[in-house]
Amino acid sequence: MSANSAEPAAQLEVVLVKAGRTKIRYRCALLQDDGTRIVVRAPWAGSGVRDFGFVRFAPGDVFTEYYWRDRWYSVKEVSAPDGSVKGWYCDIARPAVLSGAQLVVEDLDLDLWRSADGTDVRRLDEDEFAESGLAQTDPGAASAAVATLDELEALARGPRFAQLLA
């Protein structure tokens, strides 16, 4: 289905797994699936406001989320209720798996934020990643996660970031 299709969007459920447990699940509209990249849209699924200090996620915000079956990250474009883009929240995660109507994503704790104007790019949750023990339990995944964060940060600081979402 194309994002410009007149057909109603199919519904999926995103299931975010962290350390073997479901962290959150929420309904979303499938906008596009080209076999490699899956694009969905959903309202802010958290309860109330989440203030990170550099951005606030709140009821009414809309997340357009990009997942890949062959990449170790997802990118979530965060828009305010008026449609203005707040920025992009990027999760380092194992490649997404679509099974029926469930999109399962395993979060690996590392995150990256890029503001709408691109002037604020910051790595997040490196302490949580270190405490997760992934480097001991799955060194290959830990190495892939760190390399992916480095790659994504370089993209977020440069002009090619928008190409990820095109």
LINTA-V118109 format. One record per residue. N is the residue number from 1. RES is the residue in one small letter. SS is DSSP state (A for helix, B for strand, O for the rest). PSI is psi in radians with two decimals (999 if undefined). NEAR is the number of other ideal C-beta (glycine too) atoms within 12 Angstrom. Layout:
n = (N | N)
res = (RES | RES)
ss = (SS | SS)
psi = (PSI | PSI)
near = (NEAR | NEAR)
//
This chain:
n = (1 | 2 | 3 | 4 | 5 | 6 | 7 | 8 | 9 | 10 | 11 | 12 | 13 | 14 | 15 | 16 | 17 | 18 | 19 | 20 | 21 | 22 | 23 | 24 | 25 | 26 | 27 | 28 | 29 | 30 | 31 | 32 | 33 | 34 | 35 | 36 | 37 | 38 | 39 | 40 | 41 | 42 | 43 | 44 | 45 | 46 | 47 | 48 | 49 | 50 | 51 | 52 | 53 | 54 | 55 | 56 | 57 | 58 | 59 | 60 | 61 | 62 | 63 | 64 | 65 | 66 | 67 | 68 | 69 | 70 | 71 | 72 | 73 | 74 | 75 | 76 | 77 | 78 | 79 | 80 | 81 | 82 | 83 | 84 | 85 | 86 | 87 | 88 | 89 | 90 | 91 | 92 | 93 | 94 | 95 | 96 | 97 | 98 | 99 | 100 | 101 | 102 | 103 | 104 | 105 | 106 | 107 | 108 | 109 | 110 | 111 | 112 | 113 | 114 | 115 | 116 | 117 | 118 | 119 | 120 | 121 | 122 | 123 | 124 | 125 | 126 | 127 | 128 | 129 | 130 | 131 | 132 | 133 | 134 | 135 | 136 | 137 | 138 | 139 | 140 | 141 | 142 | 143 | 144 | 145 | 146 | 147 | 148 | 149 | 150 | 151 | 152 | 153 | 154 | 155 | 156 | 157 | 158 | 159 | 160 | 161 | 162 | 163 | 164 | 165 | 166)
res = (m | s | a | n | s | a | e | p | a | a | q | l | e | v | v | l | v | k | a | g | r | t | k | i | r | y | r | c | a | l | l | q | d | d | g | t | r | i | v | v | r | a | p | w | a | g | s | g | v | r | d | f | g | f | v | r | f | a | p | g | d | v | f | t | e | y | y | w | r | d | r | w | y | s | v | k | e | v | s | a | p | d | g | s | v | k | g | w | y | c | d | i | a | r | p | a | v | l | s | g | a | q | l | v | v | e | d | l | d | l | d | l | w | r | s | a | d | g | t | d | v | r | r | l | d | e | d | e | f | a | e | s | g | l | a | q | t | d | p | g | a | a | s | a | a | v | a | t | l | d | e | l | e | a | l | a | r | g | p | r | f | a | q | l | l | a)
ss = (O | O | O | O | O | O | O | O | O | B | B | B | B | B | B | B | B | B | O | O | B | B | B | B | B | B | B | B | B | B | B | B | B | O | O | O | B | B | B | B | B | B | B | O | O | O | O | O | O | B | B | O | O | O | O | B | B | O | O | O | O | B | B | B | B | B | B | B | O | O | O | O | B | B | B | B | B | B | B | O | O | O | O | O | B | B | B | B | B | B | B | B | B | O | O | O | B | B | B | O | O | B | B | B | B | B | B | B | B | B | B | B | B | B | B | O | O | O | O | O | B | B | B | B | O | A | A | A | A | A | A | A | O | A | A | A | A | O | A | A | A | A | A | A | A | A | A | A | A | A | A | A | A | A | A | A | A | O | O | O | A | A | A | A | O | O)
psi = (2.39 | 2.66 | -0.35 | 0.14 | 2.55 | -0.19 | 2.62 | 2.51 | 2.44 | 2.64 | 2.40 | 2.93 | 2.13 | 2.27 | 1.92 | 2.06 | 2.41 | 2.20 | 0.68 | 0.00 | 2.61 | 2.10 | -0.78 | 2.65 | 2.50 | 2.70 | 2.58 | 2.88 | 2.26 | 2.11 | -0.63 | 2.51 | 1.87 | 0.19 | -0.40 | -0.84 | 2.39 | 2.27 | 2.24 | 2.86 | 2.39 | 2.65 | 2.81 | 2.16 | -0.05 | 2.91 | 2.10 | -2.65 | 2.42 | 1.92 | 1.98 | -0.11 | -0.68 | -0.24 | 2.64 | 2.30 | 2.32 | 2.81 | 2.41 | -0.40 | 2.62 | 2.35 | 2.09 | 2.03 | 2.34 | 2.12 | 2.58 | 2.51 | -0.21 | 0.23 | 2.67 | 0.70 | 2.89 | 2.69 | 2.24 | 1.98 | 2.14 | 2.13 | 2.52 | 2.90 | -0.49 | 0.01 | -0.16 | 2.43 | 2.23 | -0.66 | -2.86 | 2.21 | 2.14 | 2.23 | 2.32 | 2.17 | 2.78 | 2.76 | 2.46 | 2.60 | 2.11 | 2.06 | 1.83 | -2.14 | 0.30 | 2.25 | 1.88 | 2.26 | 2.22 | 1.91 | 2.32 | 0.41 | -0.56 | 2.45 | 2.88 | 2.43 | 2.42 | 2.11 | 2.84 | -0.63 | -0.04 | 0.04 | -0.32 | 1.80 | 2.13 | 2.46 | 2.46 | 2.64 | 0.47 | -0.52 | -0.74 | -0.69 | -0.80 | -0.71 | -0.31 | -0.42 | 0.13 | -0.61 | -0.51 | -0.70 | -0.50 | 1.32 | -0.60 | -0.77 | -0.69 | -0.75 | -0.75 | -0.69 | -0.80 | -0.76 | -0.66 | -0.72 | -0.76 | -0.80 | -0.79 | -0.66 | -0.75 | -0.73 | -0.75 | -0.48 | -0.13 | -3.13 | -0.20 | -0.04 | -0.77 | -0.46 | -0.45 | -0.60 | -0.07 | 999)
near = (20 | 13 | 22 | 9 | 14 | 8 | 12 | 10 | 23 | 23 | 20 | 33 | 25 | 39 | 29 | 32 | 24 | 27 | 19 | 13 | 12 | 18 | 22 | 23 | 21 | 27 | 21 | 35 | 30 | 32 | 31 | 26 | 26 | 18 | 10 | 16 | 28 | 37 | 36 | 39 | 30 | 32 | 23 | 29 | 28 | 23 | 11 | 13 | 14 | 19 | 11 | 21 | 10 | 20 | 28 | 20 | 29 | 23 | 16 | 20 | 31 | 28 | 36 | 31 | 40 | 40 | 43 | 31 | 23 | 16 | 28 | 33 | 40 | 41 | 40 | 41 | 33 | 37 | 27 | 22 | 15 | 10 | 14 | 15 | 24 | 31 | 32 | 37 | 41 | 40 | 41 | 41 | 43 | 32 | 27 | 35 | 21 | 28 | 15 | 12 | 19 | 24 | 38 | 28 | 41 | 32 | 38 | 41 | 33 | 40 | 35 | 38 | 33 | 36 | 23 | 24 | 13 | 20 | 13 | 21 | 27 | 27 | 27 | 27 | 25 | 23 | 12 | 20 | 30 | 17 | 14 | 25 | 17 | 29 | 21 | 12 | 13 | 18 | 13 | 16 | 27 | 26 | 18 | 25 | 38 | 26 | 20 | 33 | 33 | 21 | 24 | 38 | 27 | 18 | 26 | 34 | 20 | 16 | 11 | 15 | 28 | 18 | 12 | 27 | 26 | 12)
//
